[in-house]
C-alpha cells in the first residue's frame, strides 16, 4: 500500500455510525482506535486518470500555469531572507515570497507529482525539496512560519513531500517545524480567541483553529514511519491543544449560531466563512485519533447548517467578504455587493469536508455540494495570470463579471488553486476494498486493488452535465462479484435508469443513498446510466417590514445558469419571473442554452461558459418594489 493510503487510513477515515455500512468493507488498521471505523476510502492521486472532458481541460490549464513556475522563483524570497544564493530566481512580487502561498505551492507540486507520476515531475519536486531543506537548516520555520496561518501551510507541504513523494527530507523538515513551535511561548500560551482570523493585537494566531489537522497529520506520518508510540502520542496531544471545541460545540449542542460573535478577528460581528468551515477538517482529523463520535456529530450538524442556511444556489458561501451572515444580510449582500464567493480556498475546504463525511458515514449525499462547486466554482474559474487569481465570484442581482483580483498579487487563492483541482481527483470515486463508488460524473479512469488482490478498472465517459447519460466500462482482472454504486444526486428529476451491455436492468438504492448494480462483472462490461435533470429555480428570501424580499437563480441539475441581455441596461428580472414555472418561460437552443420566450434578446447559459468581463446576471430579484 502506498504511503498515502497508510496516511489516509491513520488520519481521515471513518466513523461507525448506525444504519449505513457497506458490505464487507471493514478495513483494519494497526491503530486500535481506528479498527472497524472505515466506511469508504479515497483513491490515491495516481489511481485516478482524467480523460478528455470539461474538467480535464481545467486541470491541465492549472497544471500548465503552476508547474511553469520555476523552483528558483518560488524559493527566491526565502533564500534572500536567510542570505542564501538566490540562483536564477527572481522576485515574484506581491505575497509571493512566503507563507501566504509557498506552503501551498509545495503541496500542489507534491500532489501533481503523485497524480501524474512523471520522472520530470519527480525531479522537479526533489529540486524543490532540496532547496527548502537548505533554507530549513537556517530557518526551521521558513522565516515567516511562526505565524499559525503560514505554519499550517508549510507543515502540510513538508508532509506531502514525504507521504506523497517519498522524500525523507520532507519529514525531517516537518519535525524541525513542529519542534520549533512545540515549546514556543507563542504556541504554548496561545490565547486561541474565538473567531480570530487575524487581528492587529495578535497577528501570530491568524486562523489558529485550522492547524490541528496538519499537526495530527504530522503524528500520522511519524506513526507510518515507525516512530515509538509514546513519541507519536505526545505529538498527537500537542495537536489536540488546538482543537476548536468552543466553536464546534455551538453545533454539537444545537445552539443558535446567530447568538454568537467572534471575540477577535477581522470582523467581530460575523465569523469568517472559509476558515471556520475548514476548522471542521481538523475535527475530522481529531476523530481519527480519538474515535469520539463528538467530532463526527459536530461535523454533520455544521455541514447541515451550512447547506440549509449559508449555501447559495451555485454552492458558494460567505456571501459578502467571506462572512457567515443571517439570511436577510445574505440577500442584501447578493443585491448590493460583488464579492459573493471566495472560490479556491472555500471550494477546497468543501471538497475535503465532503470526502471526510462520506468516508465516516458511507453516505452518498456528501457529494452533492461538492458537485455543485465543481461546475460553478472550479470549472467556472478564470485561470491565474501573473500571480493574479480568480478570487471572488460575483453573483449579484445587479449584474456581475468575472475578473481576476488585480489588487492582490499571489493572494491565498493563487496558492490554493492547484490544491483545489487536485482534490477533485480524490472526490470522483471511493471504494470499500470490494466495491466501487462513483461520486462525481467526471470523465476519468479509476484503478483499485480489491480485498482479494485483483485489479478492477472503471472508466466513465460522457458530456455530463450537458447530457444526462454516462457510459461506464468495467474491467476486472478476472470475473468478479462486486457492486458498482452511483451517488443518487439531489437534483434527480425522474427515475434513474441503467443498461448493462445494452440490456435494461434495475437499479436498487441502498440505505446510504447509492444507486447499486451488483453482479458478476467481466472485462469489457458496459453500463449506461441515465440521470434525468431539469430546469429549477433556487430562491433565497425573507420577510421584510414592507413585504417579501429575495433573489432567485436558475439551475439545471447541479449547474448554475446565468442570464445576459443584448441591451446591457436591461434587467433580466423584468423578463423572467422567479415565482413562476421557469421552464415555461424559456426556449431550449442547445445543451444548457436557452432564450426567453418573452424577449429573445435574453439568453441563459451555464455560469462556467462566461468569459472574462462578460456581463451576466446569476441571481435576479424576485420582487419589484
Phi and psi in degrees as a GROMACS rama.xvg file:
@    title "Ramachandran Plot"
@    xaxis  label "Phi"
@    yaxis  label "Psi"
@TYPE xy
-66.3891  158.225  UNK-2
-57.7582  -34.538  UNK-3
-63.1686  -37.6115  UNK-4
-67.815  -40.2779  UNK-5
-60.8701  -45.245  UNK-6
-57.7771  -46.4339  UNK-7
-64.8634  -42.2197  UNK-8
-61.9573  -33.7333  UNK-9
-81.1636  -29.0737  UNK-10
-107.102  -35.7562  UNK-11
-110.196  -27.6941  UNK-12
-101.532  166.192  UNK-13
-150.722  151.737  UNK-14
-94.7529  142.774  UNK-15
-90.1535  89.3038  UNK-16
-99.896  152.969  UNK-17
-67.7951  135.997  UNK-18
87.1124  5.77996  UNK-19
-148.476  81.1422  UNK-20
-130.982  124.471  UNK-21
-67.8932  150.682  UNK-22
-68.1642  138.018  UNK-23
48.4929  48.2122  UNK-24
-125.313  21.3458  UNK-25
-81.3963  88.4958  UNK-26
-67.6834  136.564  UNK-27
-92.1175  149.531  UNK-28
-133.559  151.168  UNK-29
-77.4286  -5.43825  UNK-30
-87.6758  112.255  UNK-31
-60.5978  -25.5214  UNK-32
-68.1704  -22.859  UNK-33
-92.8702  -9.50055  UNK-34
-61.3064  135.19  UNK-35
64.3493  25.3369  UNK-36
-116.662  4.90954  UNK-37
-84.6195  132.537  UNK-38
-112.015  -60.8424  UNK-39
-129.979  140.994  UNK-40
-107.141  141.565  UNK-41
-74.8225  160.94  UNK-42
-87.5914  151.605  UNK-43
-66.695  155.107  UNK-44
-52.5006  -44.4346  UNK-45
-76.9101  -5.70246  UNK-46
-91.4343  -0.520745  UNK-47
-122.707  125.25  UNK-48
-117.058  126.583  UNK-49
-76.6212  144.393  UNK-50
-118.453  172.331  UNK-51
-53.3305  130.483  UNK-52
166.896  -178.323  UNK-53
-63.8339  -37.5877  UNK-54
-77.895  -35.1449  UNK-55
-58.6289  -38.7933  UNK-56
-59.5244  -43.991  UNK-57
-63.768  -46.6393  UNK-58
-61.1989  -45.8719  UNK-59
-69.9605  -33.1149  UNK-60
-63.9464  -43.9675  UNK-61
-65.7428  -41.5221  UNK-62
-62.211  -43.1547  UNK-63
-58.1977  -40.4032  UNK-64
-72.6372  -53.3245  UNK-65
-74.5273  -32.1664  UNK-66
-80.2219  -4.97572  UNK-67
-86.5049  -10.4101  UNK-68
-75.3506  130.24  UNK-69
-75.9569  149.449  UNK-70
-60.6013  -40.6664  UNK-71
-62.1481  -38.892  UNK-72
-66.8551  -43.4172  UNK-73
-61.5948  -34.4291  UNK-74
-96.1629  -0.351794  UNK-75
-54.9233  -52.8566  UNK-76
-62.5533  -39.6787  UNK-77
-68.6165  -43.9444  UNK-78
-63.1992  -41.5351  UNK-79
-62.8251  -39.5177  UNK-80
-65.5059  -30.2278  UNK-81
-106.853  15.1932  UNK-82
64.7092  33.1076  UNK-83
-93.2941  159.317  UNK-84
-60.7931  125.197  UNK-85
-83.869  0.272822  UNK-86
57.3772  -135.313  UNK-87
-90.9937  10.0376  UNK-88
-71.7142  156.791  UNK-89
-131.313  157.748  UNK-90
-69.248  123.325  UNK-91
-80.8978  -13.9312  UNK-92
76.5646  177.689  UNK-93
57.4118  -134.56  UNK-94
-95.6465  20.7822  UNK-95
-80.8625  2.72137  UNK-96
-93.4717  -13.4988  UNK-97
-148.141  -143.779  UNK-98
-68.801  -12.1884  UNK-99
-63.5812  -34.8994  UNK-100
-133.033  -25.6044  UNK-101
-61.0291  -43.6108  UNK-102
-58.384  -37.7834  UNK-103
-73.5611  -33.9223  UNK-104
-62.2995  -39.9616  UNK-105
-60.3391  -47.5409  UNK-106
-59.4349  -46.7246  UNK-107
-60.6539  -43.6577  UNK-108
-64.2207  -41.081  UNK-109
-63.7002  -38.2688  UNK-110
-74.989  -37.0493  UNK-111
-61.0505  -40.8646  UNK-112
-62.459  -43.8374  UNK-113
-66.4197  -35.1922  UNK-114
-77.4562  -44.3513  UNK-115
-96.1818  -30.8911  UNK-116
64.9427  25.0235  UNK-117
-84.5564  151.293  UNK-118
-58.2331  -34.8992  UNK-119
-64.1436  -40.403  UNK-120
-69.8329  -38.3773  UNK-121
-62.3761  -40.0529  UNK-122
-65.7201  -40.1357  UNK-123
-64.0835  -46.046  UNK-124
-67.2958  -36.623  UNK-125
-63.6874  -41.8047  UNK-126
-61.1753  -42.8479  UNK-127
-63.4273  -44.4258  UNK-128
-62.8187  -44.4807  UNK-129
-62.9852  -40.2536  UNK-130
-65.1304  -42.1961  UNK-131
-63.7731  -37.3732  UNK-132
-61.3786  -41.1211  UNK-133
-65.3146  -37.9368  UNK-134
-67.0757  -41.8378  UNK-135
-61.1955  -34.7184  UNK-136
-65.0878  -29.8151  UNK-137
-89.3353  -41.1276  UNK-138
-135.237  92.3397  UNK-139
-56.4795  -26.0989  UNK-140
-102.158  17.0675  UNK-141
52.8968  47.0904  UNK-142
69.8552  -59.5991  UNK-143
-110.193  14.3906  UNK-144
-80.4797  -0.259156  UNK-145
-71.5235  -30.5326  UNK-146
-57.5821  129.856  UNK-147
-62.8536  -30.8175  UNK-148
-62.2041  -46.6218  UNK-149
-77.2675  -37.4338  UNK-150
-54.2409  -47.7084  UNK-151
-59.8494  -40.5193  UNK-152
-70.453  -44.9572  UNK-153
-62.6941  -44.0051  UNK-154
-61.0974  -46.866  UNK-155
-65.0512  -34.3662  UNK-156
-62.4438  -46.0414  UNK-157
-62.4687  -40.6007  UNK-158
-64.7262  -38.4199  UNK-159
-63.3267  -37.5205  UNK-160
-59.0772  -34.8596  UNK-161
-82.6916  -53.7339  UNK-162
-73.8277  -31.8891  UNK-163
-96.6421  -30.2438  UNK-164
-116.636  -2.65969  UNK-165
70.4694  23.2586  UNK-166
-94.1081  108.669  UNK-167
-60.8073  -29.2075  UNK-168
-61.9909  -27.6831  UNK-169
-60.9729  -45.7819  UNK-170
-67.5834  -37.4541  UNK-171
-63.014  -42.0969  UNK-172
-66.0442  -39.9442  UNK-173
-61.201  -40.9145  UNK-174
-61.1067  -44.6215  UNK-175
-59.088  -42.2872  UNK-176
-62.3242  -51.6472  UNK-177
-66.1659  -41.0554  UNK-178
-64.5649  -31.0827  UNK-179
-67.9051  -30.5409  UNK-180
-102.174  -17.1728  UNK-181
-57.775  -39.3664  UNK-182
-112.916  13.0012  UNK-183
-72.8727  132.509  UNK-184
-54.8894  -31.7599  UNK-185
-63.4408  -27.3751  UNK-186
-98.1195  -44.315  UNK-187
-62.8407  -33.8411  UNK-188
-113.463  27.0481  UNK-189
-58.3925  140.667  UNK-190
-76.0864  -31.3632  UNK-191
51.3716  56.9964  UNK-192
-77.5557  142.758  UNK-193
-58.8603  124.465  UNK-194
81.065  7.81847  UNK-195
-76.1175  91.9166  UNK-196
-99.7486  20.6345  UNK-197
133.055  110.952  UNK-198
-136.862  147.006  UNK-199
-63.2842  -30.0162  UNK-200
-78.0799  -16.0836  UNK-201
-149.842  63.4036  UNK-202
-66.9391  -19.6361  UNK-203
-69.988  -22.6845  UNK-204
-100.568  25.7629  UNK-205
-57.9866  122.421  UNK-206
51.5694  44.2336  UNK-207
-57.8782  -26.5959  UNK-208
-79.6348  5.32924  UNK-209
-106.796  -2.46017  UNK-210
-86.3702  -16.1121  UNK-211
-58.7915  -38.6779  UNK-212
-57.9262  -46.3153  UNK-213
-72.5624  -31.5696  UNK-214
-67.1252  -40.4036  UNK-215
-63.7905  -37.7786  UNK-216
-62.5935  -35.3257  UNK-217
-64.1359  -45.0272  UNK-218
-61.0806  -39.4864  UNK-219
-61.776  -42.1652  UNK-220
-65.2429  -39.8456  UNK-221
-62.5562  -42.1366  UNK-222
-61.1997  -45.8539  UNK-223
-63.9796  -27.5281  UNK-224
-82.2946  -3.19576  UNK-225
85.6669  20.8448  UNK-226
-67.8394  156.688  UNK-227
-57.1424  143.112  UNK-228
-58.9282  -38.3296  UNK-229
-64.8711  -38.8433  UNK-230
-65.2763  -46.0367  UNK-231
-60.8073  -44.2515  UNK-232
-61.875  -37.2515  UNK-233
-66.1665  -39.0543  UNK-234
-70.2075  -34.777  UNK-235
-65.6816  -36.2621  UNK-236
-62.6331  -39.4859  UNK-237
-62.9422  -41.3673  UNK-238
-59.5137  -41.0524  UNK-239
-62.6579  -23.7011  UNK-240
-65.701  -17.694  UNK-241
-109  17.3737  UNK-242
-69.2272  146.134  UNK-243
-104.186  51.9236  UNK-244
-65.6254  -26.7274  UNK-245
-59.7202  -37.6772  UNK-246
-83.3  -44.0966  UNK-247
-59.5481  -33.4994  UNK-248
-63.4178  -27.1002  UNK-249
-55.9764  -39.4672  UNK-250
-88.3754  -41.5911  UNK-251
-59.0146  -38.3486  UNK-252
-93.0689  10.4398  UNK-253
57.2021  39.3573  UNK-254
-84.8522  166.407  UNK-255
-81.7137  109.925  UNK-256
-54.2369  -37.7074  UNK-257
-74.4904  -2.58095  UNK-258
-84.1346  -5.78701  UNK-259
-111.614  149.444  UNK-260
-134.75  149.547  UNK-261
-61.8278  144.206  UNK-262
-80.2362  -29.8009  UNK-263
-151.774  162.169  UNK-264
136.672  -171.793  UNK-265
-73.1505  -20.5823  UNK-266
-149.053  109.897  UNK-267
-88.1585  10.0752  UNK-268
-96.2776  -29.5159  UNK-269
-139.92  149.33  UNK-270
-80.2753  145.276  UNK-271
-71.3849  125.816  UNK-272
-66.785  -57.6409  UNK-273
-59.4434  -54.0154  UNK-274
-67.0975  -30.1336  UNK-275
-75.9686  -35.1138  UNK-276
-65.0962  -43.4164  UNK-277
-63.5332  -26.7126  UNK-278
-59.6878  -27.383  UNK-279
-74.537  -14.6811  UNK-280
-69.8432  -28.7609  UNK-281
-69.329  -36.182  UNK-282
-60.4505  -38.7588  UNK-283
-63.6738  -41.2892  UNK-284
-65.6133  -38.7367  UNK-285
-62.6988  -37.7533  UNK-286
-60.2403  -38.882  UNK-287
-59.8249  -26.3597  UNK-288
-95.7589  -34.6061  UNK-289
-96.2461  -31.0115  UNK-290
72.0425  12.2559  UNK-291
-85.0996  121.356  UNK-292
-64.3107  -12.0382  UNK-293
-50.7458  -44.0155  UNK-294
-67.0492  -46.3471  UNK-295
-66.7926  -41.746  UNK-296
-60.8526  -41.0014  UNK-297
-63.2806  -43.5542  UNK-298
-61.1629  -45.8456  UNK-299
-62.5169  -44.9318  UNK-300
-66.6515  -39.1561  UNK-301
-66.2291  -44.6694  UNK-302
-58.3485  -45.218  UNK-303
-63.5665  -39.7074  UNK-304
-61.2313  -45.2484  UNK-305
-63.4477  -44.0593  UNK-306
-68.081  -36.7207  UNK-307
-79.5912  -33.3684  UNK-308
-122.009  -17.083  UNK-309
-119.954  -17.7073  UNK-310
-78.7368  132.079  UNK-311
-87.3449  171.816  UNK-312
-55.4965  -43.1351  UNK-313
-74.7234  -6.62925  UNK-314
106.713  -4.73569  UNK-315
-71.4605  167.984  UNK-316
-152.249  164.487  UNK-317
73.904  64.6291  UNK-318
-68.2799  -10.93  UNK-319
-151.816  117.295  UNK-320
50.5229  31.7627  UNK-321
68.9207  32.733  UNK-322
-104.831  146.996  UNK-323
-84.7113  107.841  UNK-324
-111.949  155.286  UNK-325
-67.8598  162.383  UNK-326
-54.9852  -45.8101  UNK-327
-63.8413  -34.3068  UNK-328
-73.1429  -31.6894  UNK-329
-64.6263  -45.873  UNK-330
-61.6966  -44.792  UNK-331
-59.4011  -42.4186  UNK-332
-64.0178  -40.0754  UNK-333
-72.3746  -14.8817  UNK-334
-93.3159  -26.0964  UNK-335
-114.236  -27.1946  UNK-336
-116.735  169.224  UNK-337
-125.152  17.1358  UNK-338
-114.47  63.7693  UNK-339
-78.7588  -24.6056  UNK-340
-163.202  128.658  UNK-341
-88.7484  107.42  UNK-342
-67.5472  -58.5431  UNK-343
-73.5314  -55.8014  UNK-344
-61.4246  -45.0735  UNK-345
-65.5163  -40.7403  UNK-346
-69.6505  -41.0731  UNK-347
-56.4791  -42.6946  UNK-348
-65.1055  -38.8322  UNK-349
-67.8394  -43.5185  UNK-350
-54.572  -47.8328  UNK-351
-68.7041  -40.8286  UNK-352
-65.4177  -42.2508  UNK-353
-61.8718  -40.4329  UNK-354
-64.948  -41.2633  UNK-355
-62.6121  -46.392  UNK-356
-67.3802  -36.8981  UNK-357
-61.6181  -41.3415  UNK-358
-65.6961  -42.2102  UNK-359
-71.0888  -38.1439  UNK-360
-105.329  -22.6585  UNK-361
79.0471  3.36096  UNK-362
-87.3433  139.433  UNK-363
-72.8286  -26.8121  UNK-364
-61.971  -18.3596  UNK-365
-76.9382  1.19375  UNK-366
-93.7279  -12.1785  UNK-367
-65.0083  -45.8925  UNK-368
-65.4497  -43.3997  UNK-369
-59.0219  -39.4869  UNK-370
-62.8482  -43.054  UNK-371
-60.1803  -43.5339  UNK-372
-71.907  -27.3275  UNK-373
-57.23  -47.9829  UNK-374
-84.0629  -36.0371  UNK-375
-96.6576  -5.37845  UNK-376
-128.622  -65.6957  UNK-377
-62.4438  -51.2306  UNK-378
-74.7095  -31.3517  UNK-379
-76.315  -12.3821  UNK-380
-70.5657  145.882  UNK-381
-72.7077  150.513  UNK-382
-82.1732  150.644  UNK-383
-59.692  140.046  UNK-384
-132.045  121.662  UNK-385
52.3743  34.7249  UNK-386
89.0806  -4.02295  UNK-387
-97.6243  120.238  UNK-388
-101.204  160.892  UNK-389
-79.8209  94.5351  UNK-390
-84.5127  -70.2841  UNK-391
-98.3753  139.587  UNK-392
-89.3073  146.758  UNK-393
-111.344  109.751  UNK-394
-106.504  15.5006  UNK-395
-61.2454  139.859  UNK-396
-72.9938  -7.54897  UNK-397
-86.4055  0.353607  UNK-398
102.517  147.167  UNK-399
-142.807  169.58  UNK-400
-142.18  155.038  UNK-401
-88.8664  128.053  UNK-402
-145.043  154.181  UNK-403
-80.2979  159.136  UNK-404
-87.9316  86.4722  UNK-405
-75.7438  -8.81677  UNK-406
-92.877  -6.32798  UNK-407
-127.355  99.0681  UNK-408
-87.9499  131.504  UNK-409
57.3758  44.4732  UNK-410
-71.1905  175.541  UNK-411
-55.6997  -35.7615  UNK-412
-63.7716  -27.9104  UNK-413
-70.9343  -20.0864  UNK-414
-89.3614  -36.4092  UNK-415
-84.9325  -14.2878  UNK-416
-53.7715  -50.1529  UNK-417
-66.0775  -27.1741  UNK-418
-70.6028  -39.1948  UNK-419
-63.0725  -48.2802  UNK-420
-67.9946  -33.4219  UNK-421
-73.1593  -29.8509  UNK-422
-65.3528  -26.6423  UNK-423
-59.8685  -34.9354  UNK-424
-57.9957  -32.1766  UNK-425
-90.5785  -0.971367  UNK-426
-106.745  -15.0649  UNK-427
-71.2339  -43.2522  UNK-428
-130.395  157.273  UNK-429
-133.297  171.96  UNK-430
-153.006  161.59  UNK-431
-125.816  27.9053  UNK-432
77.2685  -9.29216  UNK-433
-126.908  -46.1422  UNK-434
-109.357  154.439  UNK-435
-104.609  139.399  UNK-436
-122.835  129.604  UNK-437
-103.678  112.515  UNK-438
-94.5496  -40.7733  UNK-439
-122.999  146.544  UNK-440
-97.8321  79.497  UNK-441
-124.364  130.33  UNK-442
-58.4733  118.037  UNK-443
-174.123  173.994  UNK-444
-133.207  132.08  UNK-445
-117.734  141.473  UNK-446
-126.001  127.719  UNK-447
-133.288  154.561  UNK-448
-99.9898  126.675  UNK-449
-84.3336  177.256  UNK-450
-61.3377  -25.6484  UNK-451
-85.9518  -1.91327  UNK-452
93.4811  -0.629185  UNK-453
-83.1668  158.676  UNK-454
-99.3779  136.817  UNK-455
-125.638  130.247  UNK-456
-116.523  130.391  UNK-457
-122.672  127.982  UNK-458
-119.59  139.915  UNK-459
-127.943  145.05  UNK-460
-147.628  134.372  UNK-461
-170.291  178.623  UNK-462
-102.636  16.4707  UNK-463
-56.1905  138.805  UNK-464
-90.1429  8.74112  UNK-465
-87.9862  2.66049  UNK-466
-143.857  149.246  UNK-467
-88.8242  -6.325  UNK-468
-112.239  132.175  UNK-469
-120.547  136.466  UNK-470
-109.582  128.635  UNK-471
-115.42  145.393  UNK-472
-119.61  128.607  UNK-473
-106.897  128.8  UNK-474
-134.781  81.3516  UNK-475
-75.7089  151.821  UNK-476
-59.9926  -34.981  UNK-477
-147.522  160.431  UNK-478
-50.3996  130.217  UNK-479
-143.742  146.673  UNK-480
-92.6417  118.105  UNK-481
-164.488  175.817  UNK-482
-112.208  142.709  UNK-483
-106.288  124.381  UNK-484
-119.825  141.306  UNK-485
-122.557  135.327  UNK-486
-60.2657  128.836  UNK-487
-82.5429  107.609  UNK-488
-71.6322  149.497  UNK-489
-67.1391  -20.5897  UNK-490
-90.3932  0.68326  UNK-491
-54.036  125.079  UNK-492
-105.344  0.864515  UNK-493
-160.05  -174.581  UNK-494
-74.7297  128.996  UNK-495
-66.7972  141.513  UNK-496
-129.413  150.738  UNK-497
-140.973  149.061  UNK-498
-128.147  140.776  UNK-499
-117.349  121.096  UNK-500
52.5077  39.1765  UNK-501
85.48  -6.05179  UNK-502
-104.958  131.842  UNK-503
-62.1807  136  UNK-504
-134.548  159.767  UNK-505
-86.0898  142.036  UNK-506
-101.524  130.755  UNK-507
-97.5063  163.888  UNK-508
-122.928  125.836  UNK-509
-86.2019  178.029  UNK-510
-70.8303  -8.39978  UNK-511
-101.846  3.81092  UNK-512
87.7795  18.5196  UNK-513
-99.3777  137.62  UNK-514
-85.0414  129.823  UNK-515
-120.279  133.794  UNK-516
-121.405  116.525  UNK-517
-119.389  132.327  UNK-518
-173.124  179.376  UNK-519
-85.7944  111.197  UNK-520
-91.6977  140.935  UNK-521
-121.021  157.684  UNK-522
-59.3507  128.064  UNK-523
94.3621  -2.47601  UNK-524
-60.3023  141.266  UNK-525
-118.018  148.013  UNK-526
-123.623  130.817  UNK-527
-113.125  110.986  UNK-528
-109.095  126.456  UNK-529
-115.257  124.514  UNK-530
-121.157  96.948  UNK-531
-62.6366  137.846  UNK-532
-133.637  165.778  UNK-533
-153.919  170.558  UNK-534
-72.4857  134.972  UNK-535
-139.729  167.153  UNK-536
-114.941  133.18  UNK-537
-110.659  119.63  UNK-538
-107.201  149.522  UNK-539
-133.641  115.007  UNK-540
-149.16  167.581  UNK-541
-154.532  168.425  UNK-542
-95.2576  109.779  UNK-543
-90.5917  173.809  UNK-544
-60.7058  -32.1178  UNK-545
-97.4925  -0.399129  UNK-546
134.627  -167.841  UNK-547
-72.7955  143.341  UNK-548
-132.665  141.72  UNK-549
176.055  176.602  UNK-550
-134.106  161.558  UNK-551
-138.918  155.287  UNK-552
-131.966  153.544  UNK-553
-99.3302  130.32  UNK-554
-120.363  151.618  UNK-555
-131.747  105.949  UNK-556
59.7789  -130.755  UNK-557
-85.2967  -0.529036  UNK-558
-95.6766  126.215  UNK-559
-80.4803  129.753  UNK-560
-102.218  148.062  UNK-561
-127.227  147.379  UNK-562
-100.955  150.557  UNK-563
-141.468  154.969  UNK-564
-128.578  146.414  UNK-565
-61.6733  -35.7956  UNK-566
-91.7475  108.214  UNK-567
-66.9457  -11.1492  UNK-568
-87.9217  -7.21591  UNK-569
-92.2518  150.212  UNK-570
-106.732  122.024  UNK-571
-58.2117  -23.845  UNK-572
-66.0215  -18.2999  UNK-573
-78.6595  -12.9452  UNK-574
-107.052  -41.6778  UNK-575
-101.503  140.108  UNK-576
-108.514  108.468  UNK-577
-69.157  -14.2838  UNK-578
-92.6693  -1.18259  UNK-579
-106.076  -174.947  UNK-580
-76.3903  105.656  UNK-581
-67.864  -33.9811  UNK-582
-63.7496  -31.5792  UNK-583
-75.7494  -10.2152  UNK-584
-100.751  -4.38813  UNK-585
-124.997  148.938  UNK-586
-112.526  127.292  UNK-587
-73.1231  129.959  UNK-588
-113.3  -10.1109  UNK-589
169.476  -174.958  UNK-590
-57.9479  115.302  UNK-591
57.5653  26.7172  UNK-592
-124.835  133.833  UNK-593
-143.289  159.365  UNK-594
-125.426  158.449  UNK-595
-80.9172  134.762  UNK-596
-65.328  -32.3408  UNK-597
-79.6024  -17.9176  UNK-598
-161.205  101.398  UNK-599
-69.2667  -6.73911  UNK-600
-80.7988  -5.68329  UNK-601
-95.2008  119.752  UNK-602
-115.339  147.222  UNK-603
-127.742  131.186  UNK-604
-152.108  168.581  UNK-605
-59.5662  142.509  UNK-606
-55.6378  -35.341  UNK-607
-68.0773  -14.3774  UNK-608
-86.3504  -12.3426  UNK-609
-73.5685  139.33  UNK-610
-96.7759  176.756  UNK-611
-57.2043  127.944  UNK-612
65.609  15.5478  UNK-613
-82.2657  126.397  UNK-614
-73.0378  136.113  UNK-615
-150.329  167.298  UNK-616
-128.189  106.163  UNK-617
-84.1784  -52.5458  UNK-618
-93.6566  147.519  UNK-619
-132.448  153.316  UNK-620
-72.3148  135.936  UNK-621
-78.4453  -33.8093  UNK-622
-127.391  143.36  UNK-623
-112.988  123.763  UNK-624
